[in-house]
Amino acid sequence: MPKPVESFSGDFFDLHRRDGLDPQPELTRMSVEAPFVPDTSPGRHDWLVTGHDEVRGILGDSARFSTRPPAESLEDSRRLVQIGNPLMYDPPEHTRLRRMLTPEFTVRRMRRMEPLIEKIVADRLDVMERAGRPADLMRHFAWPIPGLVGCALLGVPRDDQAELARTLDLSRRADGSHKARNTAANAFDGYLARFVKQKRRHQTDDMLSMLIRDHGDEVTDKELVGICASVIAAGLENMAGTIGLAVVALLTHPEQTERLRAEPELMDNAVEELIRYTTVVPIASPRTALEDVTIGEHVIKAGQILTCSLLSVNRTADDRLDLTRENPGHMSFGHGIHHCVGAALARLELRIALAALLQRFPGLRLGVPAAELRFRSPRLATFGMESLPVEW
């Protein structure tokens, strides 16, 4: 009989490794037997939270738990905040920024982007088909789509998009030198700074222009740069990961894929279930207790840091993919005031991408055995595929 879990001491990233798309048995066991335990690992945070109710309660309690970057002091924490990134802001700063962004990401406004997203998806399917079989779905389809959608949302000129994508890729490549990544990151930020100044002078019909028109001097150039970086960079990582993993989930569950082909009206359900099942962001942003808080039998001291596992919340030990599942109740987009502002756009992109992919390639299948698929390292903030060879 396994020993009861009273604390966690180990490599937290190893705990979030996956067997294909499935979580480690130890993680799902902890979510049931020890949903809230001290983390005694050297150099790690103070608490590991894996239970559904516990995670939901912490993420929903912005009055007692901060999302500012963990640091030795409040001043240090504030210096680490990425300006314009809502995930690093607490009220009232977060409230101000969120109030500006929310109208730009309503379902109604996102629906206006549907024809553009459909064209981007169709163009990428053409590129993938021309590349020949086997084609890398990540390179030709999953990565370009969210990048192009993000650029279109912000109004980045078409002639600039390829260079912007290249610098972003170089800034995040694990095989590059630290100096090369910094140089690329500075080039990316520098472009966005010039882009924002240009938009201040000449607005068009895009999200950045609307923010400038509606809020003027209320929002600074640095905040606008941070917003742009969040939309392009975070949207790219999360959405590319979701598209790739969703395709893997479908192709490794052929009975589910065939049902979706036969009943296309299931697509909205399928999108929600695939977002839950893949959970590309396995860990929520760290929370720091602003005061002493009691959760169950545990007392969290002010200043202690909590790590909340979204993977353990979304996946159970006996979990299975079920595209007919209604209201899966996942927390892939977070919870509370930091629930992802771009959730409606993410759902729309995934729905359009999957529907078009399945229609264009009825014989779509993996280009290598499932056991040979290459997944990204669990030490990265976003889970996904390194590459995804497909045939049709």
Solvent accessible surface area in square Angstrom, and as a share of the most:
residue,aa,sasa,rsa
1,M,234,1.04
2,P,86,0.54
3,K,166,0.70
4,P,95,0.60
5,V,31,0.18
6,E,139,0.62
7,S,50,0.32
8,F,14,0.06
9,S,78,0.51
10,G,36,0.35
11,D,52,0.27
12,F,2,0.01
13,F,53,0.22
14,D,61,0.32
15,L,8,0.04
16,H,5,0.02
17,R,108,0.40
18,R,28,0.10
19,D,108,0.56
20,G,31,0.30
21,L,15,0.08
22,D,61,0.31
23,P,13,0.08
24,Q,31,0.14
25,P,104,0.65
26,E,88,0.39
27,L,0,0.00
28,T,7,0.04
29,R,63,0.23
30,M,1,0.00
31,S,23,0.15
32,V,122,0.70
33,E,97,0.44
34,A,6,0.04
35,P,36,0.23
36,F,11,0.05
37,V,5,0.03
38,P,42,0.26
39,D,12,0.06
40,T,81,0.47
41,S,8,0.05
42,P,127,0.80
43,G,87,0.83
44,R,75,0.27
45,H,38,0.17
46,D,52,0.27
47,W,22,0.08
48,L,0,0.00
49,V,0,0.00
50,T,0,0.00
51,G,2,0.02
52,H,79,0.35
53,D,108,0.56
54,E,45,0.20
55,V,0,0.00
56,R,111,0.41
57,G,44,0.42
58,I,3,0.01
59,L,5,0.02
60,G,40,0.38
61,D,27,0.14
62,S,32,0.21
63,A,82,0.63
64,R,91,0.33
65,F,6,0.03
66,S,3,0.02
67,T,7,0.04
68,R,39,0.14
69,P,20,0.13
70,P,43,0.27
71,A,46,0.36
72,E,171,0.76
73,S,44,0.28
74,L,77,0.39
75,E,102,0.46
76,D,47,0.24
77,S,9,0.06
78,R,135,0.49
79,R,173,0.63
80,L,101,0.50
81,V,28,0.16
82,Q,104,0.46
83,I,84,0.42
84,G,0,0.00
85,N,25,0.13
86,P,18,0.12
87,L,83,0.41
88,M,42,0.19
89,Y,21,0.08
90,D,13,0.07
91,P,58,0.36
92,P,105,0.66
93,E,80,0.36
94,H,4,0.02
95,T,78,0.45
96,R,69,0.25
97,L,0,0.00
98,R,55,0.20
99,R,128,0.47
100,M,1,0.00
101,L,5,0.03
102,T,62,0.36
103,P,57,0.36
104,E,8,0.04
105,F,15,0.06
106,T,57,0.33
107,V,93,0.53
108,R,202,0.74
109,R,73,0.27
110,M,4,0.02
111,R,113,0.41
112,R,146,0.53
113,M,23,0.10
114,E,37,0.16
115,P,90,0.56
116,L,67,0.34
117,I,0,0.00
118,E,83,0.37
119,K,118,0.50
120,I,18,0.09
121,V,0,0.00
122,A,42,0.33
123,D,59,0.31
124,R,47,0.17
125,L,4,0.02
126,D,51,0.26
127,V,39,0.22
128,M,0,0.00
129,E,82,0.37
130,R,180,0.66
131,A,54,0.42
132,G,28,0.27
133,R,142,0.52
134,P,81,0.51
135,A,3,0.02
136,D,38,0.20
137,L,0,0.00
138,M,3,0.01
139,R,172,0.63
140,H,24,0.11
141,F,0,0.00
142,A,0,0.00
143,W,70,0.24
144,P,28,0.17
145,I,0,0.00
146,P,6,0.04
147,G,15,0.15
148,L,51,0.25
149,V,1,0.00
150,G,4,0.04
151,C,7,0.04
152,A,32,0.25
153,L,13,0.06
154,L,0,0.00
155,G,22,0.21
156,V,6,0.03
157,P,56,0.35
158,R,186,0.68
159,D,136,0.70
160,D,46,0.24
161,Q,24,0.11
162,A,81,0.63
163,E,90,0.40
164,L,6,0.03
165,A,60,0.46
166,R,130,0.48
167,T,13,0.08
168,L,5,0.03
169,D,78,0.40
170,L,61,0.30
171,S,20,0.13
172,R,109,0.40
173,R,103,0.38
174,A,94,0.73
175,D,108,0.56
176,G,28,0.27
177,S,67,0.43
178,H,125,0.56
179,K,161,0.68
180,A,50,0.39
181,R,69,0.25
182,N,68,0.35
183,T,83,0.48
184,A,6,0.05
185,A,38,0.29
186,N,104,0.53
187,A,47,0.37
188,F,11,0.05
189,D,68,0.35
190,G,24,0.23
191,Y,37,0.14
192,L,0,0.00
193,A,38,0.30
194,R,154,0.56
195,F,5,0.02
196,V,0,0.00
197,K,110,0.47
198,Q,84,0.37
199,K,13,0.05
200,R,66,0.24
201,R,160,0.59
202,H,123,0.55
203,Q,61,0.27
204,T,79,0.46
205,D,111,0.58
206,D,10,0.05
207,M,6,0.03
208,L,0,0.00
209,S,0,0.00
210,M,33,0.15
211,L,0,0.00
212,I,12,0.06
213,R,125,0.45
214,D,94,0.49
215,H,33,0.15
216,G,25,0.24
217,D,138,0.72
218,E,75,0.34
219,V,0,0.00
220,T,70,0.40
221,D,44,0.23
222,K,140,0.59
223,E,12,0.06
224,L,0,0.00
225,V,25,0.15
226,G,11,0.11
227,I,2,0.01
228,C,0,0.00
229,A,25,0.19
230,S,29,0.19
231,V,26,0.15
232,I,6,0.03
233,A,8,0.06
234,A,46,0.36
235,G,29,0.28
236,L,23,0.12
237,E,17,0.08
238,N,53,0.27
239,M,11,0.05
240,A,0,0.00
241,G,4,0.04
242,T,12,0.07
243,I,0,0.00
244,G,0,0.00
245,L,0,0.00
246,A,0,0.00
247,V,2,0.01
248,V,3,0.02
249,A,0,0.00
250,L,3,0.01
251,L,29,0.14
252,T,53,0.31
253,H,45,0.20
254,P,84,0.53
255,E,106,0.48
256,Q,26,0.12
257,T,6,0.04
258,E,101,0.45
259,R,116,0.42
260,L,3,0.02
261,R,70,0.26
262,A,79,0.61
263,E,52,0.23
264,P,89,0.56
265,E,133,0.60
266,L,23,0.11
267,M,18,0.08
268,D,93,0.48
269,N,40,0.21
270,A,0,0.00
271,V,4,0.02
272,E,34,0.15
273,E,0,0.00
274,L,0,0.00
275,I,12,0.06
276,R,13,0.05
277,Y,10,0.04
278,T,1,0.00
279,T,1,0.00
280,V,14,0.08
281,V,42,0.24
282,P,10,0.06
283,I,39,0.20
284,A,12,0.09
285,S,36,0.23
286,P,39,0.25
287,R,11,0.04
288,T,26,0.15
289,A,2,0.02
290,L,80,0.40
291,E,83,0.37
292,D,81,0.42
293,V,1,0.01
294,T,88,0.51
295,I,36,0.18
296,G,69,0.66
297,E,171,0.77
298,H,60,0.27
299,V,73,0.42
300,I,0,0.00
301,K,108,0.46
302,A,56,0.44
303,G,48,0.46
304,Q,50,0.22
305,I,28,0.14
306,L,0,0.00
307,T,3,0.02
308,C,1,0.01
309,S,0,0.00
310,L,6,0.03
311,L,0,0.00
312,S,5,0.03
313,V,16,0.09
314,N,7,0.04
315,R,3,0.01
316,T,75,0.44
317,A,90,0.70
318,D,124,0.64
319,D,35,0.18
320,R,152,0.56
321,L,5,0.02
322,D,22,0.11
323,L,2,0.01
324,T,42,0.25
325,R,74,0.27
326,E,134,0.60
327,N,138,0.71
328,P,27,0.17
329,G,47,0.46
330,H,30,0.13
331,M,4,0.02
332,S,20,0.13
333,F,28,0.12
334,G,18,0.17
335,H,45,0.20
336,G,33,0.31
337,I,63,0.32
338,H,12,0.05
339,H,65,0.29
340,C,53,0.32
341,V,37,0.21
342,G,14,0.13
343,A,6,0.04
344,A,20,0.16
345,L,16,0.08
346,A,18,0.14
347,R,81,0.30
348,L,9,0.04
349,E,8,0.03
350,L,0,0.00
351,R,52,0.19
352,I,11,0.06
353,A,0,0.00
354,L,0,0.00
355,A,44,0.34
356,A,26,0.20
357,L,1,0.00
358,L,13,0.07
359,Q,151,0.67
360,R,80,0.29
361,F,6,0.02
362,P,98,0.62
363,G,39,0.38
364,L,12,0.06
365,R,121,0.44
366,L,33,0.16
367,G,25,0.24
368,V,42,0.24
369,P,82,0.51
370,A,55,0.42
371,A,103,0.80
372,E,107,0.48
373,L,16,0.08
374,R,144,0.53
375,F,55,0.23
376,R,36,0.13
377,S,49,0.32
378,P,39,0.24
379,R,138,0.50
380,L,67,0.33
381,A,89,0.69
382,T,11,0.06
383,F,13,0.05
384,G,0,0.00
385,M,2,0.01
386,E,83,0.37
387,S,22,0.14
388,L,0,0.00
389,P,34,0.21
390,V,0,0.00
391,E,40,0.18
392,W,47,0.17
